[in-house]
Amino acid sequence: MKIAVTGKGGVGKTTVSAVLARLYAAEGKKVFAVDVDPDANLGLALGFPEEALESIVPISKMRKLIEERTVADKSNTYYKVNPKVDDIPETYGKEYNGVRLLLLGTVETAGGGCVCPENVMLRRIINNLVLHRDDIVILDMEAGLEHLGRGTTEGMDQFIVVIEPGARSIQTYRNVKRLAEGLGVKAVKVIANKVRNEEDEKFVMSKIPERDFLGCIHYNPEVIEADREGVSPYGFSKAATDEIRQIKEVFDTMSMQKQ
């Protein structure tokens, strides 16, 4: 199972990614949780101690490694487009609570279609995780849609769009669905987060096709408290964990029916 979790900023992508990763790991599955957000905090949401995260450098910032693998020159004029990356997830990933965290980072560029050694490395690593492994891979994507333009999520089994009960989030879902189809990804599912009441639920369900809707996570101060304490929401908030567990069961059932 290969899942890209996306959506606009602040909707709760990292919370969803982290709890899903912990739930799959609790079933004894091998799980890679991949942070592709420049504001990387998936590690904390997974429960990694802060001191363990301080030594982790995003792959996109490892200039020496990128130069060695792509054989890039200083002007980036010539480099390999198929560098060796199959050893990177195990070598540079850090494991805690049964989940291996890989911090990819993102390419800082003004152009959505960047072709550069850094982007080649990120695409190749994701390609390796997606196409050449039987593990559970969960990508916590950067906010917005630029990653879809770069094609770094091409080949994913599923996109999960985390939304809030609002028109802008609904628009993001529709844009992700359109762009994902262009990458050959037909399965785009939706989780509604920070749902406050029945009115919010009705709004979301009136806008999202039933076949795409996985469920709701209700507004929960315990999730905010977990973030403030720098701990994983998994287990800290039983209510939120149980809701995401139910969503995961729906998601797994839908995925099995597709096979």
N, C-alpha and C positions, 0 to 999 in steps of 0.2 A: 504494500500500500504506500503510495507516494502522494502526499497532500501539501498543497501550497495554501497557506492561510493569509488572506489579503483583506484589504478594506482601507477606508480613509483613516487619517490619524486619530488616535484617541478612542477608538471604538472597542478596544479590548482584544486585539489580535494576539498579543503576547500571552495574556491570561488563558485564552482558549488553546493556543499552541502548547503551552506548558502543561496544562491539566490533561489534555489529550495524550501528550507524550508520557506523562506519569501513569495514566490509566493503562496504556498499552504495555508499558514496562511492568506494571503490576501483574499483567497476565503472563509474564515471562518472555515476552517478545523482545527481540533486539531492536532498539529504537535509536535513530539519529535525529536529534533536534538541531536544526540548522538556522542560525540567526543571520538573516540577510538585511537587517535593518541597521542603518548607520548609527542610530541611537540604541545601541545594543544593550538590552536588559533581559533577554530571555533566560540567561543564566540564573539571575536572582529569582525569577518567577519559577524556575525549576527547583529552587532550593539550594543552589550552590552557595557555599560560604563566600562572603565578599573577598576574603584574602585569596581564595582559590581562583577567583576571576581576574584579579589584578595582573596576573602573569600571562593572561591569554591575549595574544595579538591577533587581530583579524587577518585572515589570509590576504585580503586585498591590500594590506599595509606591509606585507612581507616582501619588500622590494628585492632582496637578495634571492629568496626562493623563486619568485616570479621570473627574475632574470635568468636564473639557472635552468628552470624548466622550459621557458619559452625561448631561451637564447636571444633575448631581446637586446638590441644595441641601445645606446643612449638616446638616439633619436626615435626609437621604437619603429624604425622603418622596416626592419626585417625581424621576423620572429616565427616560432612554430605555432601553428594553429591547433595542433593536437598534442600538447605536452603531456608527459606522464603525470597522472594524478591519483592513480588507484590506491597509493599508499597514504595519501594525505588524510582521509577521514580518521583512520586509526592512529596515525602519527601525531596529528595536531588536535584531534578531538579529546575532550576531557570528560570522564565518566563520573556520574554521581547519581545516587538513587536509581541505578539501572538505566539511566539515559545518557547517551554520549552526545555532548554538546560540541558542535562545530561552528565556530564564529567566522563567517565568510566576510562580513562587511559588504560594502557596495562601492561602485566606481563613481568617484566624484567627477562628473563631467557635465558640460552644458548641453550635450547632445544626447537624445534618447537612444540613438542607434550606435552608440560607441563601439568601435572596433579597435581594441587596444589590448596589450598583453594581460592587463589586470582582468578585463572582461572575459577574455578567452579562458583564463584560468578558472574564473568563477563558473562559467558555462560548462567547462569540461568537468569540474568537480561535481556540479549538480547532475550533469549527464551521467557520470559514473554512478552516483548514488541512485539515480532514477532507473537507469536501464540495465545495470550490471549487478544489482544486489537484490536479495529477497527480503531485506529488512524493512521495517516501518521507517519512513522518512517524512518528517514534518518540517516544512519551511515556514518560518515566521518572516513574512515579507516586509519590505519597507512600505511606508504609507504611499498611497497614490497608485499610478498605473505605469510609471516609467519602466519598471522591471519587465512588463509585458512587451513594451516597445523594444527592449534590448534582447528579448527572447531567452532570458535566463531561466524561465520556468517552462520552456518547451519540453514536452514529453511527460509532464505530470499526469497522474491518473485523475486527480480531482483538484478542483479549486473550492475552498470554503471561504465565502465572503462574510465577514463579520460586519453587521450593520447595527445602527441604532434606529429607533422608531422616528424617522425623519425623511424628508424628501431628498436631501443630499445623499444620504446613505443608499436610498433606493436607486438613485441615479448611478452611484458607484457600482452597485451590483449589476445594473444593466450594461454599463460600460465594460466591466470585467467579463461578463458573459460574452459580449460581442468580440472582444479582443482574444479571449481564450479560445473561442471557436476558430479564430484565424490561426491559432497555434495547433489546432487539432484536438483540443481538450473540450469534450462535449459535456462532461459532468461538472457543473458549477452549482454548488449548494450554498445555502444561506443559514446563518445563525443570527438571531436577533438578540442583542445584548442590551443590558441596562433598561430592560422592560419594567415599567413602573406599575402598570395596572391593566385592566381588561381593555380599556380604550386603546392603549399602545398595542396590545396583542391583535386586536381587530384591524388596526391600521396596517400592521405588517402583513397579516394574512390576506388582506385585500389587495396588496401590491405584489406579493411574491407567489408565483405558481406553486401549487401544493407539491408537485414533483421535485421542486428545488428546495423546499423548506424543511430544515432539520429540527428546529425547535427554538425555544426562548430561554435565555438566562436572565433572571429577574435582577433588578437593581439590588445590590447587597453591600451594605457598609463594611461587612467583614472582608470583602475583597480589597476595599480601600485600606483597611487596617493592615492587611497582609502586606500590601505594597509599602505602607509607612514603616512597617517593622522589617522590611527587607527579607521576607520569607515567602515561600511558595503558597499560593492560594489552595493548592491541593492539600486537602486534609485540614488546613486552617479554617476554611469555611466548608462545613459539611454540606450546607444547602447548595452552594455553588458547585461543589464537586459532584454532588448527586445529580444536579441538573445537567452538567456536562457529560456525566456517565450515561444518562438517559439519551442524550443527543448522540453520543458515540454509538450506542446500541442501534439507534435508528439508522445512523450513517453506515454501520457495518452491514446491517440487513439490506439496505439499498445497494451497497457495493456488491454483495454476494448475488443479488438478483440480477445484476448486470452481467455477471460472469457466465 
